[in-house]
Amino acid sequence: MDNYNTELEKLISILNRDTKKDNIANILLFRDYLSKLFAWKKKLGDTSEFIKTKEAHNLFLNINSEWTAKLESLEEFNSKLIANNIPVKSGRYFNDIFIYLYFQWNLNSDRTEINECELANPYQPAIKIIERCKDIHTHNGQFEIGKYTYNNREKYKNFTLPSLEDDFLDYIDNKLNHLGTSGIPNQQETNKLWEEFQKLKQ
């Protein structure tokens, strides 16, 4: 229980971030998240590429174990957030499922089924979206990351962010936000931004 409460306090601190904006970096975080999600799915033997339901994002459903069967439900977890004065967006909003999965993954990161895969936490970029962005939801069958629409998964199938640190994400936003959707960078352009950012830090 002590570990549970410690992780919950960390999560609440993340969710209480003061400034949430619809920025370019949020769409890049979602691309990065999907790349990590599908790397995990492949490792766990799931070849499905369907992502429109909340269940499709729940990797615990791919782990057949006694401990996964005993995880608290999303509804139970949402009740605890509400009790801690954390607003919960559910329904067509994916905020609640991403928060829940990030928390449960951290809480169970020492489990053998997770450790033996030797892959990065798939929900780290997802919680970073919730931390930095107002919301993520579906509309007309597509994901809306704040005010930006995510589409063309095939084009960005293997996209990865060089870093999830806030200073780098802020650097992207400061350089590209004024361009709107036309400023959303591809992998090569993102890598170039990372190189520029690293030089500024030297």
C-alpha positions as CSV (number, residue, x, y, z in Angstrom):
1,M,0.0,0.0,0.0
2,D,2.9,2.4,0.7
3,N,4.2,1.9,-2.8
4,Y,0.7,2.5,-4.2
5,N,0.3,5.8,-2.3
6,T,3.7,6.9,-3.3
7,E,3.0,6.4,-6.9
8,L,-0.4,8.0,-6.6
9,E,1.2,11.1,-5.0
10,K,3.7,11.3,-7.9
11,L,0.9,11.0,-10.4
12,I,-1.2,13.7,-8.8
13,S,1.8,16.0,-8.9
14,I,2.1,15.4,-12.7
15,L,-1.6,16.0,-13.3
16,N,-1.6,19.3,-11.3
17,R,0.7,21.0,-13.9
18,D,-0.5,24.6,-14.1
19,T,-0.1,25.2,-17.9
20,K,-1.8,23.0,-20.4
21,K,-1.7,24.1,-24.0
22,D,-2.5,22.7,-27.5
23,N,1.0,22.6,-28.9
24,I,2.8,20.9,-31.8
25,A,4.9,18.7,-29.5
26,N,1.7,16.9,-28.3
27,I,1.1,15.3,-31.7
28,L,4.8,14.2,-31.7
29,L,4.3,12.6,-28.3
30,F,1.3,10.7,-29.6
31,R,3.3,9.4,-32.6
32,D,6.0,8.3,-30.2
33,Y,3.5,6.7,-27.9
34,L,2.0,4.6,-30.7
35,S,5.5,3.4,-31.8
36,K,6.2,2.2,-28.2
37,L,2.7,0.7,-27.8
38,F,3.1,-1.4,-31.0
39,A,6.6,-2.5,-30.1
40,W,5.2,-3.8,-26.9
41,K,2.2,-5.4,-28.6
42,K,4.6,-7.2,-31.0
43,K,6.7,-8.4,-28.1
44,L,3.6,-9.8,-26.4
45,G,2.4,-11.5,-29.5
46,D,-0.4,-9.1,-30.5
47,T,-0.4,-8.3,-34.2
48,S,-3.5,-6.1,-34.1
49,E,-3.1,-2.5,-35.2
50,F,-6.6,-1.3,-34.1
51,I,-6.4,1.7,-31.7
52,K,-9.8,3.2,-31.7
53,T,-11.0,1.6,-28.4
54,K,-9.6,2.1,-25.0
55,E,-9.1,-1.7,-24.6
56,A,-6.7,-1.7,-27.6
57,H,-4.3,0.5,-25.6
58,N,-4.4,-1.8,-22.5
59,L,-1.3,-4.0,-22.7
60,F,-2.2,-5.7,-19.4
61,L,-4.8,-7.6,-21.5
62,N,-1.9,-9.2,-23.4
63,I,-0.3,-10.4,-20.2
64,N,-2.0,-13.6,-19.0
65,S,-1.1,-13.7,-15.3
66,E,-2.7,-13.9,-11.9
67,W,-1.6,-10.4,-10.9
68,T,-3.1,-8.8,-14.0
69,A,-6.4,-10.4,-13.3
70,K,-6.4,-8.7,-9.9
71,L,-5.7,-5.1,-11.1
72,E,-8.2,-2.6,-9.9
73,S,-10.6,-1.5,-12.5
74,L,-10.5,1.8,-14.4
75,E,-13.7,2.9,-12.6
76,E,-12.2,2.1,-9.2
77,F,-9.1,4.1,-10.0
78,N,-11.0,7.0,-11.4
79,S,-12.9,7.2,-8.1
80,K,-9.7,7.6,-6.2
81,L,-8.6,10.5,-8.5
82,I,-11.9,12.2,-8.0
83,A,-11.5,11.8,-4.2
84,N,-8.2,13.6,-4.5
85,N,-9.8,16.5,-6.4
86,I,-8.4,15.4,-9.8
87,P,-11.0,15.9,-12.6
88,V,-11.4,12.8,-14.7
89,K,-12.3,13.0,-18.4
90,S,-13.8,9.7,-19.7
91,G,-16.2,8.6,-22.4
92,R,-14.8,9.6,-25.7
93,Y,-11.9,11.2,-23.9
94,F,-8.8,9.0,-23.5
95,N,-7.4,11.0,-20.6
96,D,-8.6,8.5,-18.0
97,I,-7.3,5.3,-19.6
98,F,-3.9,6.8,-20.3
99,I,-3.6,8.0,-16.7
100,Y,-4.8,4.6,-15.4
101,L,-2.4,2.6,-17.6
102,Y,0.6,4.8,-16.8
103,F,0.0,4.5,-13.1
104,Q,-0.6,0.7,-13.2
105,W,2.5,0.2,-15.3
106,N,4.7,2.1,-12.9
107,L,3.2,0.2,-10.0
108,N,3.9,-3.1,-11.6
109,S,7.2,-2.3,-13.5
110,D,9.1,-4.9,-11.4
111,R,6.9,-7.8,-12.6
112,T,8.8,-10.5,-14.6
113,E,6.5,-10.2,-17.6
114,I,7.3,-6.6,-17.9
115,N,11.0,-6.7,-17.0
116,E,11.9,-9.6,-19.4
117,C,10.7,-7.6,-22.4
118,E,13.4,-4.9,-21.9
119,L,11.4,-2.2,-23.6
120,A,10.8,1.4,-22.5
121,N,7.6,2.3,-20.5
122,P,5.0,2.6,-23.3
123,Y,2.8,5.0,-21.4
124,Q,5.5,7.6,-20.6
125,P,4.7,9.7,-23.7
126,A,1.0,9.2,-23.2
127,I,1.1,10.7,-19.7
128,K,3.3,13.5,-21.0
129,I,0.4,14.4,-23.3
130,I,-2.0,14.5,-20.4
131,E,0.5,16.6,-18.4
132,R,1.0,19.1,-21.2
133,C,-2.2,19.1,-23.1
134,K,-5.9,19.9,-22.3
135,D,-7.2,16.5,-23.5
136,I,-7.1,13.7,-26.1
137,H,-10.3,12.4,-27.5
138,T,-11.8,10.8,-30.6
139,H,-14.0,12.6,-33.1
140,N,-15.4,11.2,-36.3
141,G,-13.2,8.1,-35.9
142,Q,-9.9,10.1,-35.5
143,F,-7.8,11.1,-32.5
144,E,-7.8,14.8,-31.6
145,I,-4.7,15.7,-29.6
146,G,-5.9,19.0,-28.2
147,K,-6.8,20.9,-31.4
148,Y,-4.6,18.8,-33.7
149,T,-5.9,15.8,-35.6
150,Y,-3.8,12.6,-35.6
151,N,-4.0,10.7,-38.9
152,N,-1.8,8.8,-41.4
153,R,-0.4,6.2,-39.0
154,E,1.4,4.4,-41.8
155,K,3.4,7.5,-42.7
156,Y,4.6,7.9,-39.1
157,K,4.5,4.3,-38.1
158,N,8.1,4.1,-36.6
159,F,8.3,7.7,-35.4
160,T,10.3,8.2,-32.2
161,L,11.1,11.3,-30.2
162,P,14.8,11.7,-29.3
163,S,13.8,12.9,-25.9
164,L,10.7,13.4,-23.7
165,E,12.3,16.1,-21.6
166,D,10.1,19.2,-21.2
167,D,12.9,21.7,-22.3
168,F,13.1,19.9,-25.7
169,L,9.4,19.7,-26.2
170,D,9.1,23.4,-25.3
171,Y,11.9,24.1,-27.8
172,I,9.8,22.4,-30.5
173,D,6.7,24.4,-29.6
174,N,8.5,27.7,-29.5
175,K,10.0,27.1,-32.9
176,L,6.9,25.7,-34.7
177,N,3.7,26.6,-33.0
178,H,3.2,29.7,-35.1
179,L,3.1,27.5,-38.2
180,G,0.1,25.4,-37.1
181,T,-0.4,22.0,-38.6
182,S,2.0,22.8,-41.5
183,G,4.7,23.0,-38.9
184,I,4.4,19.5,-37.5
185,P,7.8,17.9,-38.3
186,N,8.5,14.5,-39.6
187,Q,11.2,12.2,-38.2
188,Q,14.1,13.8,-40.1
189,E,13.0,17.3,-39.1
190,T,12.5,16.2,-35.5
191,N,16.0,14.8,-35.4
192,K,17.4,18.1,-36.7
193,L,15.5,20.0,-34.0
194,W,17.1,17.7,-31.4
195,E,20.6,18.4,-32.8
196,E,19.9,22.1,-32.6
197,F,18.6,21.8,-29.1
198,Q,21.7,19.9,-27.9
199,K,24.0,22.5,-29.4
200,L,22.1,25.2,-27.4
201,K,22.8,23.3,-24.2
202,Q,26.5,23.0,-24.7
